[in-house]
Amino acid sequence: MGILVWTWIIVGISFSLYIGIAIWTRANSSKEFYVAGGGVPPLINGMATAADWMSAASFISLAGIVSFGGYDGSVYIMGWTGGYVLLALLLAPYLRKFGKFTVPDFVGDRYYSNSARLVAVVAALIVSFTYVAGQMRGVGIVFSRFLEVDINTGVYIGMAIVLFYAVLGGMKGITYTQVAQYVVLIFAFMVPAIFISIQMTGNPIPQLGFGDKLVGTETYLLDKLDGLNTALGFHEYTSGSKKMIDIFAITFALMVGTAGLPHIIVRFFTVPKVRDARISAGWALLFIALLYTTVPAVAVFARTNLIESVHEAKVDQLPAWVANWSKTGLLQYEDKNADGILTYSANAEINEITKIDNDIMVLANPEIAKLPNWVVALVAAGGLAAALSTAAGLLLVIASSISHDLMKKVLLPKINEKQELWAARGSAALAVLIAGYFGINPPGFVAAVVALAFGLAAASFFPIIVLGIFDKRMNKEGAIVGMITGLFLMLFYMLKFKFGVFDGGKEAVAALASDWWFGISPEGFGSVAMVVNFVVSLTISRFTAAPPENIQHLIEDIRIPSGARKASSH
């Protein structure tokens, strides 16, 4: 059977599974809608958290970034993995003990202020919409290539699926759907990696295979890739070109941005006990590590096969995958010298592969390696599972921010539970429509959605959450001014240096790189904005009134392990 038929079969089965689970686990109360009733077992929550965490950025884009960036691309693996560890060990148990549904709820109650809550709602909406726009576009790209429909049509289909199980099931439906999506995405990521590892090195373990010798030779795969890269004018794959301060800044921004992402934090409210939050965090780390340790291998396999597939290939005998991906516009080539042979080079004047989008590397990898059609279709289903699982989690954050934090807590405090549940569902439906619009008409920032979303989370939420847990003296004035300062500083820097808004548009961005503050790229500036937030928050809080006594006692209580008071009294 062809790729199209296999894709319809595998994607159809997986979508039917998601819809069936949503119907089976539909939410019947606001608590089930927001936090799945608080009764999710740690193992299940760990798997759902992993699916929520591993978005289209992890499944589709990460290996592409590493594939083209080599050593420089490893900052994303270090930052995202380290960030999850930071969240699991430093914040998750305390937030779970605080017992609130959402991050704005924590901010509003901890800082005894609806103004602080409103700022947090705005920050959550900006971060979540920024992130979800990229997920919807990713869904459109996968549908466009593998189901041979228009990208916009693909976005509409993705909207319909997410709308159904997010609005009907809430967090309860999303949780169990994400378990199924994790199984699909990890299977889809690992199977082609194992196939190609055996094909190229004879080693069935991709994590070891990419550092092994090529089949039938004494040449190591990485040595061959270094040679191919340098021969074409690119820098060595295993060496970096970024400045150390920028590597550190990007890694740190991704770490603290992870620890401030509201759709990940809310997952720790779905388990019964604080101890379960720690256990589920451990399970999630194991499930995440399975994919993240495979990413470098997939990147090496894809880069090597890509170069050997297109460089000096005859135009009239190009591999089928080139024609397939050219139709999407994500791969473009031009025989500039009309010699009938394509040249792939770092030299723009002679390079004839004019465009290769990072995002095609994982999706096209099985085709490039000439794997069976069912494996190619499986990867398509995995990409959709990754994008939809994160999109659902983000949409729930958006819905709860509007219905619970804005309407229930501020605008309409007298609405009953049934009305709040309908408001949550209505907010989720509205959020899906807006996310779909951004997926169909992507704003300029979609290309940098990961860096922008993580940078904004680092600049706004991370300092306020950390200080809210560990500093009794931290007050509402410091929190409000700190969040606003961090958000605006990060937005200004991204608009200036990523999109050239103040300096001549996108065409001027490359020239602006020499003006980066402290030599830090926009992707890493979240680290600087976070430090500014910390400094502003702490300074303002020391020159204004201390929090009320009950708030200070509350902070002491959430930092004391369960049973500690009882033990100390004997």
Secondary structure, 3 states (H helix, E strand, C coil): CCHHHHHHHHHHHHHHHHHHHHHHCCCCCHHHHHHHHHCCCHHHHHHHHHHHHCCHHHHHHHHHHHHHHHHHHHHHHHHHHHHHHHHHHHHHHHHHHHCCCCHHHHHHHHCCCHHHHHHHHHHHHHHHHHHHHHHHHHHHHHHHHHCCCCHHHHHHHHHHHHHHHHHHHHHHHHHHHHHHHHHHHHHHHHHHHHHHHHHHHCCCCHHHHCCCECCCCCCEHHHHHHHHHHHCCCCCCCCCCCCHHHHHHHHHHHHHHHCCCHHHHHHHHCCCCHHHHHHHHHHHHHHHHHHHCCHHHHHHHHHHHHHHHHCCCEHHHCCHHHHHHHCCCCEECCCCCCCCECCCCCCCCCCCCCEECCCHHHHHHHHHCCCCHHHHHHHHHHHHHHHHHHHHHHHHHHHHHHHHHHHHHHHCCCCCHHHHHHHHHHHHHHHHHHHHHHHHCCCHHHHHHHHHHHHHHHHHHHHHHHHHHHCCCCCHHHHHHHHHHHHHHHHHHHHHHCCCCCCCCHHHHHHHHHHCHHHCCHHHCHHHHHHHHHHHHHHHHHCCCCCCHHHHHHHHHHHCCCCHHHHHCC
